[in-house]
Amino acid sequence: MSTTTPPAGGNAGPLTGVRVLDFGRFIAGPFCAALLAEFGADVIRVERPEGAEDRFLMPVTDDGTGALYLQMNRNKRSLALDVTSDEGRAIVRRLLANTDVVVANLPPTTLRKMGLDYATLSAIKPDIILVNLSAYGQQGPWSTRPGFDSIGQVMCGGVYLSGEDGKPRRTQVNWVDHATATHAAFGTLLALMERNLSGRGQEVTGALLNTALSAHAQPLVEQHLVASNRQPAGNRGIFTNPGDLFETRDGWLVLQAVGNPLFRRLATLIDEPQWLEDPRFQDDEGRGAHGEELCERIAAWCAERTLDEALDALAEARIPSAPVLSPAQSLAHPQVQATGMLQPMTIPGLDKEALLATAPVNLSRTPGSLRRPPPRLGEHNEEILAELERAEQAG
């Protein structure tokens, strides 16, 4: 591992000693690097002197820094640098001597222009690990096209199946980006472990489309084997039912009953014992095909109750369910608060503490931690360049 500045405050973490140069933008690349930083890696975010475009989305601070940037860049240091200039490229080359991992989710032509393609990096430092994330993958006619989270959602078939009334529907949660980042962090750890054995680096590649195809593989497998040609079902279950969003007297909930034991408990709860003898409802496939009828009856049951009454009854019957919450309601919910996922952090430019989501996985002995606030643009330029000088003088 490289010799790096120890993490500021908090637990050292299992990745202490690993240095990462983060050239990522928006979510997939930055979140991958943020996960590494949370468990101890020294992550330096490198961006152009005027600031990258993802810094200013959903502005919340006095200088216009946005919520997306705050969430994706906790625990990092900032180096403002024009990597396309001769001077900037020279600094990157010098930093590489003491770097383990480079993270980038940039188009191939941009990578080459910045000197961040694997051929260039490995020629400078043979044991470097490049984490290279793209929209469509490294091969194919669309491999050079840019893309955001939504391209994975729409091309895997999920948005089509979530449609309703002839209109496709995508989710507002950037799950493709986040899952791509998580898989990239996993790949990074594998490459670091392998490097401990071989002494050699390698390129870790991922793509938004690949992530979505993996997450939505079951309907693709089914379609290939039996040509099921499933049709959009909105919020209702596609492969099994009952499952849908249901309106109560004062709010909405989601309910899913997959498998015979859950279905039996649900039928008993809503006083529909005849369902248990109906040949149409004897397995998940049959219930999936007749979901509209099942969900209509459950909708009527929910409509007679308040949200709390319905949720309490479903919980007592051990049937998976939860309320549909707005962001404000989510922040206030006791179970959300009990997770400890959203941790307070003092950030310059804010008149109150921010709540930042931590890594969704925890280690019992060496947990991740929030050690540094997201950096201001170029905040650590002098510090990083001074470290570089000392490292070079030490030989």
Secondary structure, 3 states (H helix, E strand, C coil): CCCCCCCCCCCCCCCCCCEEEECCCCCHHHHHHHHHHHCCCEEEEEECCCCCHHHHCCECCCCCCEHHHHHHCCCEEEEECCCCCHHHHHHHHHHHCCCCEEEECCCHHHHHHCCCCHHHHHHHCCCCEEEEEECCCCCCCCCCCCCCHHHHHHHCCHHHHCCECCECCCCCCCHHHHHHHHHHHHHHHHHHHHHHHHCCCEEEEEEHHHHHHHHCHHHHHHHHHHCCCCCCCCCCCCCCCCEEEEECCCCEEEEECCCHHHHHHHHHHCCCHHHHCCHHHCCHHHHHHCHHHHHHHHHHHHHCCCHHHHHHHHHHCCCCEEECCCHHHHHHCHHHHHCCCEEEECCCCCCCCEEEECCCCCCCCCCCCCCCCCCCCCCCHHHHHHHHHHHHHHC
